């Protein structure tokens, strides 16, 4: 299955283009976060790397402030584009 921009709602296409234009390292980090995320699009990480900070600045990832832990940070992955996130999760399961 290949994902195309035509498969997405109009309002999520901009985010798709932002992802397409990410540097390869940031794409790999985002892909890893997508594959590690649960059905609610939440992922736990041990620490925030510079790549994750960049994804936060580009609003592709956001910190879940309601989760409290001393050792892990909870992140919302592609929170503004649930349809795209679901499609990418399905693609990630097929890898």
C-alpha positions as CSV (number, residue, x, y, z in Angstrom):
1,X,0.0,0.0,0.0
2,X,1.4,3.4,-1.0
3,X,0.1,6.6,0.5
4,X,-0.6,9.5,-1.8
5,X,-1.7,13.0,-1.1
6,X,-5.1,12.3,-2.8
7,X,-5.8,9.8,0.0
8,X,-5.8,12.5,2.6
9,X,-8.4,15.1,3.6
10,X,-7.6,18.6,2.4
11,X,-6.6,20.0,5.8
12,X,-4.0,17.2,6.4
13,X,-2.2,17.6,3.1
14,X,0.0,20.4,4.3
15,X,1.3,18.2,7.1
16,X,2.0,15.5,4.5
17,X,4.1,17.9,2.5
18,X,6.0,19.0,5.6
19,X,6.8,15.4,6.3
20,X,8.0,14.8,2.8
21,X,10.4,17.7,3.0
22,X,12.0,16.7,6.3
23,X,15.7,15.8,6.4
24,X,16.2,12.0,6.3
25,X,17.3,11.8,10.0
26,X,14.1,13.5,11.2
27,X,12.0,11.3,8.9
28,X,13.6,8.2,10.5
29,X,12.9,9.5,14.0
30,X,9.3,10.4,13.1
31,X,8.8,7.0,11.5
32,X,10.2,5.3,14.6
33,X,7.8,7.3,16.8
34,X,4.9,6.4,14.6
35,X,5.7,2.7,14.8
36,X,6.1,2.9,18.6
37,X,2.9,4.8,19.2
38,X,-0.3,3.3,20.5
39,X,-3.8,3.5,19.1
40,X,-4.2,6.9,20.7
41,X,-1.1,8.2,18.8
42,X,0.9,8.4,22.0
43,X,4.5,7.3,22.3
44,X,6.8,7.1,25.3
45,X,10.5,8.1,24.9
46,X,13.4,8.0,27.4
47,X,14.6,11.5,26.5
48,X,14.1,14.2,24.0
49,X,16.7,14.2,21.3
50,X,17.5,17.2,19.1
51,X,15.6,15.6,16.2
52,X,12.5,15.2,18.5
53,X,12.8,18.9,19.4
54,X,12.9,19.8,15.8
55,X,9.7,17.7,15.2
56,X,8.1,19.5,18.1
57,X,9.0,22.9,16.6
58,X,7.5,21.9,13.3
59,X,4.3,20.8,15.3
60,X,4.5,17.2,14.1
61,X,5.0,16.0,17.7
62,X,3.8,17.5,20.9
63,X,4.5,16.8,24.6
64,X,1.7,15.2,26.6
65,X,1.9,17.3,29.7
66,X,-0.8,15.2,31.5
67,X,1.6,12.2,31.7
68,X,3.9,12.4,34.7
69,X,7.0,10.3,35.0
70,X,10.6,10.8,36.1
71,X,12.1,8.6,33.5
72,X,10.0,8.9,30.4
73,X,8.3,11.6,28.3
74,X,5.0,11.1,26.6
75,X,4.5,12.5,23.1
76,X,1.5,13.0,20.9
77,X,2.4,12.0,17.3
78,X,0.8,13.9,14.4
79,X,-2.0,15.1,16.7
80,X,-3.3,17.6,14.1
81,X,-3.6,14.9,11.4
82,X,-5.3,11.8,12.8
83,X,-6.2,10.4,9.4
84,X,-2.6,10.6,8.1
85,X,-1.4,9.1,11.4
86,X,-3.7,6.2,11.1
87,X,-2.6,5.5,7.5
88,X,1.0,5.7,8.5
89,X,0.5,3.3,11.4
90,X,-1.1,0.8,9.1
91,X,1.9,1.1,6.7
92,X,4.3,0.7,9.7
93,X,2.6,-2.5,10.8
94,X,3.1,-3.9,7.3
95,X,6.9,-3.3,7.3
